[in-house]
Amino acid sequence: MWLKYRRAAAKLWCLLLSFAAGMFFCCGQCWADAIQGAPEATGSAGDAARQEEGSLQTGRYQTPLAGEARGASFLGYQVDLPALDRGHMTSFTFGGSILDPKQGGTLGVPVAALWLRRVEPGYRSRDLVSIFDNELEYDRRLGDLELVGRWENFTLPTAQTELVQNREIKATSVTWGTVLGSLGPGLRLPVAPFQIDNDLRVQLLGRAGYFYAQRNSDTGPSLRMPPDTLLYGAKLRVRYDNLRRNLLELPHRGFATGFDLDYLSRDRWRDPESGASIAPGNRDYLQVTGYFVGAGGIPGLSERDRVVCSLYGGTTAENRGDRYNAFHINGGPFPSEADDLPRPHYTGLVFDDILANKYAEASLGYRRELAFFIYLSLIGSYLWADRASALDTGQVVFKETAAVSSTVSLDTAFFWNSEIYGAYAWDSGVIRQGRCGNGYLVIWSKLF
């Protein structure tokens, strides 16, 4: 079966944290009306539509922004865009990618996920659900203060393997996973432009969970297994977001930035490489990550033309990274949602992921608004990573690598309150361990 579930399930995590970049979009009926020849809107909506037409004539075009009600024109027809309550949203995403050539033995990766957001006077919640990879958060509001509760699990029922020179090394096959719960105080202050996702957040969370690892029939006899163990530690999260998103939730202007300090201790641990049970090895480790995402106009061009950029970096202190606590660097659509932005993102991965002990990534892109509901993007990315690599003996080590990628993508609103994202990506070799290749991705997101 060319869509190998064994690796596909691992990639659902990428989808959970990235599909929100295009899940909020204009009403599908508006799109249907536009292409079918909707009559000119009347009343205040008609005034907005005429203002939109006038702005086109004077050259002062204004891109429709997320959540706002306004008029727009398409092929001479006026369209009424209703307001959207971005604080109460549910979306399902389905799609997949194809890798050419294969990554190891994987030709395709299916993706599916459910996303929910609720913002009420007394609480906020955000849930990403895909059965084996989930991220759930509930924040109880106490004025500007919050009590933050989170749940995360990475519990795939199938084994994971690593590559060398684009060859899958079966001896590295291990079934492993983690579950983590977090609880602690937070501070959330709204910032301009005062949309649902514009705020300054500082959160200090105590964490506790469990790690497990199991052999299978392919696991090499020389591969030492870590013990199942309790996890405990603390995490500091800082977020700032003043981005204004467009109709399809793509960054339009402003920036977002933040960082995490994550300390964890594995109660029972021995170094998988040396097998030492008394040496601390990587039992206790501190990881630091940071990000910056920005968008803005281009001097001399209209508001339809945007430049977008992102910077990501992370490291494991004292080189205490291993296969089981490594960062997951993902691909997929350019991130946009506030809680999705911190995810390390490399466009050439096309919903695959690589494990890294430390990394630095930069991307620069140009986006053109072809119509108020269609956006074309061109993005180039650079990635440096100390990434996991397999040895023929079955051991997993980390080696420095660097690569570049380019992506062409199209975001468009569709019928039935939905959106389609399609992309082509080329990577110079990081995901196939030295072999360049292509990727094709199609995603359909439905808003309920």
C-alpha positions in Angstrom: 0.0 0.0 0.0 1.8 3.1 -1.2 0.4 5.3 1.6 2.3 3.7 4.5 0.3 4.1 7.7 3.4 3.4 9.7 4.9 6.8 8.9 1.7 8.6 8.0 0.4 8.5 11.5 3.5 10.3 12.7 2.8 13.2 10.4 -0.7 13.9 11.7 1.0 16.1 14.3 2.2 18.4 11.6 -1.3 18.8 10.3 -2.7 19.6 13.7 -0.4 22.5 14.2 -0.4 23.9 10.7 -3.7 23.5 9.0 -5.1 26.5 10.9 -3.0 28.6 8.6 -5.9 28.4 6.2 -8.9 27.2 8.0 -10.7 30.5 8.4 -12.0 31.7 5.1 -14.8 33.5 3.4 -18.2 31.9 3.4 -18.5 29.2 0.7 -21.9 30.6 -0.4 -20.3 34.0 -1.1 -17.8 32.2 -3.4 -20.6 30.3 -5.1 -22.6 33.6 -5.5 -19.6 35.2 -7.1 -19.0 32.7 -9.8 -22.7 32.2 -10.4 -23.4 36.0 -10.8 -24.8 37.2 -7.6 -27.0 40.4 -7.7 -25.5 43.6 -6.3 -25.8 43.7 -2.5 -28.2 46.2 -1.0 -28.2 48.4 2.1 -25.0 48.7 4.1 -23.5 45.6 2.4 -24.2 47.3 -0.9 -22.5 50.5 0.3 -19.5 48.5 1.3 -19.4 46.7 -2.1 -19.6 50.1 -3.9 -16.8 51.4 -1.7 -14.8 48.4 -2.6 -15.3 49.1 -6.3 -14.4 52.7 -5.8 -11.2 51.7 -4.0 -10.2 49.6 -7.0 -10.8 52.6 -9.3 -8.6 54.9 -7.2 -5.9 52.3 -6.6 -6.5 52.2 -2.8 -7.5 48.6 -2.7 -8.0 47.1 0.8 -7.7 43.3 1.3 -10.6 41.8 3.2 -9.4 40.8 6.6 -10.3 37.8 8.8 -13.7 38.0 10.5 -14.9 41.4 9.2 -18.1 42.0 7.2 -17.6 43.9 4.0 -18.2 44.0 0.3 -15.9 42.7 -2.4 -16.1 42.5 -6.2 -15.2 39.7 -8.5 -15.5 39.8 -12.4 -17.8 42.8 -12.0 -20.1 41.3 -9.5 -20.6 42.5 -6.0 -20.3 40.0 -3.1 -21.4 40.4 0.5 -18.9 38.9 2.9 -20.6 38.3 6.3 -18.8 38.7 9.6 -17.3 35.6 11.1 -17.2 34.8 14.8 -13.5 33.7 15.1 -14.0 32.9 18.8 -16.3 30.0 18.1 -14.9 27.8 15.3 -14.7 24.1 14.4 -12.9 22.8 11.4 -12.0 19.4 9.9 -9.1 19.0 7.5 -8.4 16.2 5.1 -5.8 15.7 2.5 -2.4 14.2 1.7 1.0 14.6 0.1 3.1 12.6 -2.4 6.9 12.4 -2.3 8.9 12.0 -5.5 11.2 10.2 -5.1 10.1 8.3 -2.0 11.5 9.1 1.4 12.9 5.7 2.3 9.9 3.5 1.6 7.3 6.2 2.0 5.6 7.5 -1.2 2.6 9.3 0.3 1.4 10.7 3.6 -2.4 11.1 4.4 -3.4 13.8 6.8 -6.6 14.4 8.8 -7.4 16.4 11.9 -10.1 18.2 13.9 -9.6 21.7 15.3 -11.8 23.6 17.8 -11.5 27.1 19.3 -13.8 28.6 21.9 -13.4 32.0 23.5 -15.9 32.9 26.2 -15.8 35.6 28.9 -14.8 33.1 31.5 -12.5 30.8 29.6 -10.6 30.0 26.3 -10.0 26.6 24.8 -8.2 25.3 21.8 -8.1 21.6 20.8 -6.2 19.7 18.1 -7.4 16.2 17.8 -6.1 13.3 15.6 -6.5 10.3 18.0 -2.8 9.4 18.4 -1.4 13.0 18.5 -3.5 15.5 20.4 -3.0 18.9 22.0 -5.7 20.2 24.3 -5.7 23.5 26.2 -8.2 25.1 28.6 -7.5 28.5 30.1 -9.7 29.7 33.0 -9.8 33.4 33.0 -9.4 35.5 36.2 -9.2 39.0 34.7 -5.8 39.3 33.0 -4.6 36.2 34.9 -5.4 32.7 33.9 -5.2 29.2 35.1 -3.7 27.2 32.2 -4.3 23.5 31.8 -2.8 21.5 28.8 -2.7 17.9 27.6 -0.3 16.6 25.0 0.2 13.0 23.7 2.4 11.5 21.1 1.3 7.8 21.2 1.6 6.2 17.8 0.7 2.5 17.7 3.2 1.8 15.0 7.0 1.8 14.9 9.2 4.6 13.8 12.5 4.2 11.9 15.3 6.5 10.7 17.1 6.9 7.4 20.6 6.9 6.0 21.2 8.1 2.4 17.4 7.7 1.9 17.5 4.1 3.0 15.2 3.0 5.8 17.2 1.2 8.4 14.8 -1.4 9.9 17.0 -2.1 12.8 16.2 1.4 14.2 12.5 0.5 14.4 11.0 1.4 17.8 7.5 2.0 19.1 7.6 4.8 21.6 5.5 7.7 22.9 4.8 10.3 25.5 1.9 11.8 27.4 2.2 15.1 29.3 -0.1 17.2 31.4 0.6 20.8 32.3 -0.9 23.1 34.9 0.1 26.6 36.0 -0.6 30.3 36.1 -0.6 32.6 33.1 -0.9 36.3 32.2 -2.7 37.4 29.1 -3.0 41.0 28.0 -4.8 42.1 24.8 -2.7 44.1 22.3 -3.5 46.0 19.1 -5.3 45.3 16.7 -7.3 43.5 19.5 -8.5 40.5 17.5 -9.1 37.1 19.0 -5.4 36.1 18.6 -3.7 39.4 19.4 -2.2 39.3 22.9 0.8 39.1 25.1 1.0 35.8 27.0 3.3 34.6 29.8 2.7 31.2 31.2 4.7 29.1 33.8 3.5 25.5 33.8 4.4 22.5 35.9 4.5 19.3 33.9 4.2 15.6 34.6 3.8 12.6 32.3 5.0 9.3 31.1 7.4 7.9 28.4 7.4 4.4 27.0 9.4 2.5 24.4 9.0 -1.0 23.0 10.9 -3.3 20.7 9.3 -5.0 17.7 10.2 -7.7 15.2 12.4 -5.3 13.2 14.3 -3.8 16.1 18.1 -4.6 15.8 19.6 -6.7 18.6 22.3 -4.1 19.2 19.9 -1.2 19.7 19.7 -0.5 23.4 16.2 0.5 24.6 15.5 3.3 27.2 13.3 2.3 30.2 9.7 3.3 30.6 9.7 6.2 33.0 7.8 9.1 34.6 8.5 12.6 33.4 8.3 15.8 35.4 9.5 19.4 34.9 8.4 22.9 34.1 7.9 25.1 31.1 8.0 28.9 30.6 6.1 30.1 27.5 6.1 33.7 26.2 4.0 34.8 23.2 3.4 38.1 21.5 1.1 38.5 18.5 0.0 41.7 16.7 -0.6 40.1 13.3 -3.6 41.0 11.3 -4.8 38.1 9.2 -6.5 38.2 5.8 -9.8 36.5 4.8 -8.0 33.1 4.5 -6.1 33.7 7.8 -2.8 34.2 6.1 -0.5 36.8 7.8 -1.2 40.2 6.3 0.6 42.8 8.4 2.4 42.9 11.7 4.5 40.3 13.5 4.5 37.6 16.1 7.3 36.4 18.3 8.0 34.3 21.4 10.1 31.7 23.1 9.9 28.6 25.3 12.2 27.3 28.1 11.4 23.6 28.7 13.0 21.6 31.5 12.2 17.9 31.9 13.5 15.1 34.0 13.1 11.4 33.1 12.8 9.6 36.5 14.3 6.3 35.4 16.8 6.6 32.7 20.0 5.2 31.2 21.9 6.3 28.2 20.6 4.3 25.2 24.0 4.4 23.6 26.2 3.4 26.5 23.6 1.5 28.5 24.9 3.1 31.7 22.2 3.1 34.4 24.0 5.1 37.0 25.3 7.9 34.8 22.7 10.8 34.4 23.3 11.0 30.7 20.3 12.9 29.2 18.1 12.2 32.1 17.6 15.9 32.9 17.6 18.3 30.0 16.8 21.9 29.1 15.5 23.0 25.7 15.2 26.5 24.4 13.2 27.5 21.3 12.2 30.8 19.7 10.4 32.1 16.7 9.6 35.3 14.7 7.0 35.6 12.0 6.3 38.8 10.1 4.3 40.1 7.2 4.0 43.5 5.5 3.6 45.4 2.3 6.1 46.0 -0.5 7.0 49.7 -1.2 5.6 50.8 -4.6 3.2 47.9 -4.9 -0.4 47.5 -3.9 -1.9 45.9 -0.8 -2.4 42.8 -2.9 1.4 42.2 -2.7 2.8 40.9 0.6 6.1 39.8 1.8 6.2 37.2 4.6 9.2 35.9 6.6 9.9 33.6 9.5 12.8 32.7 11.8 13.0 29.6 14.0 15.7 28.2 16.3 16.1 25.7 19.1 18.8 23.9 21.0 19.1 21.3 23.7 21.5 22.6 26.4 24.8 20.7 27.0 24.1 18.6 23.9 21.7 16.4 25.9 19.4 15.7 23.0 18.5 12.1 21.9 16.1 10.5 19.6 13.3 10.5 22.2 13.5 14.2 23.2 14.4 15.6 19.8 12.6 18.5 18.2 10.1 17.6 15.5 10.6 19.9 12.5 7.5 19.9 10.3 6.3 21.1 6.9 2.9 21.9 5.5 1.2 25.3 4.9 2.9 28.5 6.2 1.7 28.8 9.8 -0.7 31.5 10.8 -2.8 30.8 13.8 -1.3 32.2 17.0 -0.9 28.8 18.7 0.5 27.3 15.5 3.2 29.9 14.9 5.8 28.5 17.4 6.0 25.2 15.5 9.3 24.8 13.7 8.4 25.0 10.0 10.4 24.1 6.9 8.3 24.3 3.7 10.2 21.5 1.8 9.0 18.8 4.2 5.5 18.6 2.8 4.0 17.2 6.0 6.9 15.0 6.8 9.1 15.6 9.8 12.7 15.2 10.9 14.2 14.9 14.4 16.8 17.4 15.5 18.9 18.1 18.6 19.2 21.8 17.5 18.2 23.7 14.5 17.9 27.1 12.8 15.5 27.9 10.0 14.7 31.0 7.9 12.2 31.6 5.2 11.2 34.5 2.9 8.2 34.6 0.7 6.1 36.7 -1.6 2.3 36.4 -1.8 0.0 37.9 -4.4 -3.7 38.3 -4.0 -5.1 37.1 -7.3 -8.7 37.8 -6.2 -10.2 38.4 -2.7 -10.4 34.7 -2.1 -7.3 33.4 -4.0 -3.7 33.8 -2.9 -0.6 32.7 -4.7 2.6 32.3 -2.6 6.3 31.7 -3.4 8.5 30.8 -0.5 12.2 30.0 -0.1 13.6 28.4 3.1 17.0 27.5 4.6 17.4 24.9 7.3 20.4 24.0 9.4 19.9 21.1 11.8 21.8 18.6 14.0 19.5 15.9 12.9 18.9 12.3 13.6 20.5 9.8 11.3 20.7 6.0 11.3 23.9 3.9 11.1 23.8 0.5 9.3 24.4 -1.1 12.7 21.0 0.2 13.8 22.2 3.0 16.1 20.8 6.5 15.8 23.2 9.4 15.9 23.0 13.2 15.2 24.8 14.8 12.3 24.9 18.4 11.1 23.2 19.1 7.8 21.9 22.1 5.8 19.5 22.4 3.0 17.3 24.8 1.1 13.8 24.5 -0.3 11.3 26.3 -2.5 7.5 26.2 -2.4 4.8 27.4 -4.7 1.3 27.3 -3.2 -2.3 28.4 -3.8 -4.9 29.1 -1.2 -8.5 29.5 -2.3 -11.9 29.6 -0.8 -14.3 26.9 -2.0 -17.9 25.8 -1.8 -19.6 24.7 1.4 -17.6 27.0 3.8 -14.4 25.3 2.9 -10.9 26.1 1.5 -8.4 24.2 -0.7 -4.6 24.5 -0.3 -2.4 23.1 -3.0 1.4 23.2 -3.1 4.5 22.0 -4.8 7.8 21.9 -2.9 11.4 21.1 -3.8 14.0 20.2 -1.2 17.8 20.0 -1.7 18.2 16.9 0.4 17.5 17.2 4.1 14.4 15.0 4.3 15.9 12.2 2.1 19.4 12.3 3.8 21.3 13.8 0.9 19.0 13.3 -2.1 17.0 16.2 -3.5 13.4 15.7 -4.4 9.9 17.0 -4.9 6.6 17.0 -3.0 3.0 17.7 -3.8 0.4 18.5 -1.2 -3.4 19.0 -1.4 -5.6 19.9 1.7 -9.3 20.5 2.0 -10.5 22.3 5.2 -14.2 22.5 6.1 -15.6 25.0 8.6 -18.6 23.9 10.6 
